[in-house]
Amino acid sequence: MNRQPVLEGSRLTLRPLVPEDWEALFALARDPAIWAVHPAHDRWQEPVFRQFFDEGLASGGALVVIDNASGEIAGSTRYGVAEAEAPGEIEIGWSFLARKYWGGGYNAEFKRLMLAHALAHFDRVIFQVGADNVVSRRAMANIGGILTDRTRSFERGGAMVEHVIFEITRESFAKGPLAIS
């Protein structure tokens, strides 16, 4: 699977992240409110976001989210390494949108595009969410994510943070809230 495709939706397009995206993406990411309930609550700080950005470039799976109407960068997201933990799965994550794109279905649109692409190649997609991040947990439920019994712990913002794992399978996507008609 190409982990850096161009995916086009009605309002958003995803394309590979490139080094020249730094300024526009950091201009969005330096808003502390974006990260207020996120486990990496300090990601609005330039050195922390620089590490996140550089890891995205190195990952080979990072995408920027473009607003089709304005041509402006609206956020970013990534595909993880294929089958990193289990056969037949890939992770989608590391996603954020500028606050003006919160609500209105923008998250669902770009996740639908990514899911359709990934599930053409894999049986399931997983998402890790901070256990206490109620906003992201609600967003996962809204797009049809099923909470699994899998967890992970990572250092985020100077503390260990438990993450829960949601999944969407090829079958659940075909009949779920983000299914393509």
LINDAUR-V149388 format. One record per residue. N is the residue number from 1. RES is the residue in three letters. OMEGA is omega in radians with two decimals (999 if undefined). Layout:
BEGIN
N,RES,OMEGA
N,RES,OMEGA
END
This chain:
BEGIN
1,MET,3.02
2,ASN,-3.12
3,ARG,3.06
4,GLN,3.11
5,PRO,2.88
6,VAL,-3.13
7,LEU,-3.06
8,GLU,3.06
9,GLY,-3.10
10,SER,-3.12
11,ARG,-3.05
12,LEU,3.00
13,THR,3.04
14,LEU,3.10
15,ARG,-3.12
16,PRO,3.03
17,LEU,3.08
18,VAL,-3.11
19,PRO,-3.12
20,GLU,3.11
21,ASP,-3.03
22,TRP,-3.03
23,GLU,-3.11
24,ALA,-3.12
25,LEU,3.11
26,PHE,3.08
27,ALA,3.08
28,LEU,-2.99
29,ALA,-3.10
30,ARG,3.04
31,ASP,-3.09
32,PRO,-3.12
33,ALA,3.12
34,ILE,-3.01
35,TRP,-3.01
36,ALA,3.13
37,VAL,3.13
38,HIS,3.09
39,PRO,3.07
40,ALA,-3.03
41,HIS,3.13
42,ASP,-3.06
43,ARG,3.09
44,TRP,3.13
45,GLN,-3.01
46,GLU,-3.12
47,PRO,-3.14
48,VAL,3.12
49,PHE,3.11
50,ARG,3.10
51,GLN,3.11
52,PHE,-3.14
53,PHE,-3.13
54,ASP,3.08
55,GLU,3.09
56,GLY,3.10
57,LEU,-3.09
58,ALA,-3.04
59,SER,-3.07
60,GLY,-3.13
61,GLY,-3.04
62,ALA,-3.13
63,LEU,2.94
64,VAL,3.13
65,VAL,-3.08
66,ILE,3.03
67,ASP,-3.09
68,ASN,-3.08
69,ALA,-3.06
70,SER,-3.04
71,GLY,-3.10
72,GLU,3.03
73,ILE,-3.12
74,ALA,-3.12
75,GLY,3.11
76,SER,-3.12
77,THR,3.14
78,ARG,2.82
79,TYR,3.05
80,GLY,3.11
81,VAL,-3.13
82,ALA,3.04
83,GLU,-3.12
84,ALA,-3.11
85,GLU,-3.09
86,ALA,3.10
87,PRO,3.04
88,GLY,-3.14
89,GLU,3.04
90,ILE,-3.13
91,GLU,2.94
92,ILE,3.14
93,GLY,-3.14
94,TRP,-2.99
95,SER,2.94
96,PHE,3.07
97,LEU,2.99
98,ALA,-3.05
99,ARG,-3.13
100,LYS,3.10
101,TYR,3.09
102,TRP,-3.05
103,GLY,3.08
104,GLY,3.03
105,GLY,-3.13
106,TYR,3.09
107,ASN,-3.13
108,ALA,-3.13
109,GLU,-3.08
110,PHE,3.07
111,LYS,3.10
112,ARG,3.11
113,LEU,-3.13
114,MET,3.14
115,LEU,-3.14
116,ALA,3.13
117,HIS,-3.08
118,ALA,-3.06
119,LEU,2.96
120,ALA,-3.07
121,HIS,-3.05
122,PHE,3.14
123,ASP,-3.10
124,ARG,3.06
125,VAL,3.07
126,ILE,3.13
127,PHE,3.03
128,GLN,-3.07
129,VAL,3.05
130,GLY,-3.06
131,ALA,-3.12
132,ASP,-3.09
133,ASN,-3.05
134,VAL,3.14
135,VAL,-3.14
136,SER,3.10
137,ARG,3.10
138,ARG,3.12
139,ALA,3.12
140,MET,3.10
141,ALA,-3.13
142,ASN,3.14
143,ILE,3.06
144,GLY,3.10
145,GLY,3.11
146,ILE,3.11
147,LEU,3.11
148,THR,3.07
149,ASP,3.13
150,ARG,3.07
151,THR,3.05
152,ARG,3.01
153,SER,-3.12
154,PHE,3.00
155,GLU,3.11
156,ARG,3.08
157,GLY,3.08
158,GLY,3.13
159,ALA,3.05
160,MET,-3.09
161,VAL,3.08
162,GLU,3.09
163,HIS,3.04
164,VAL,-3.09
165,ILE,3.01
166,PHE,3.06
167,GLU,2.98
168,ILE,-3.14
169,THR,3.08
170,ARG,-3.11
171,GLU,-3.11
172,SER,3.09
173,PHE,-3.12
174,ALA,-3.14
175,LYS,-3.06
176,GLY,-3.05
177,PRO,-3.14
178,LEU,-3.11
179,ALA,3.09
180,ILE,-3.12
181,SER,999
END
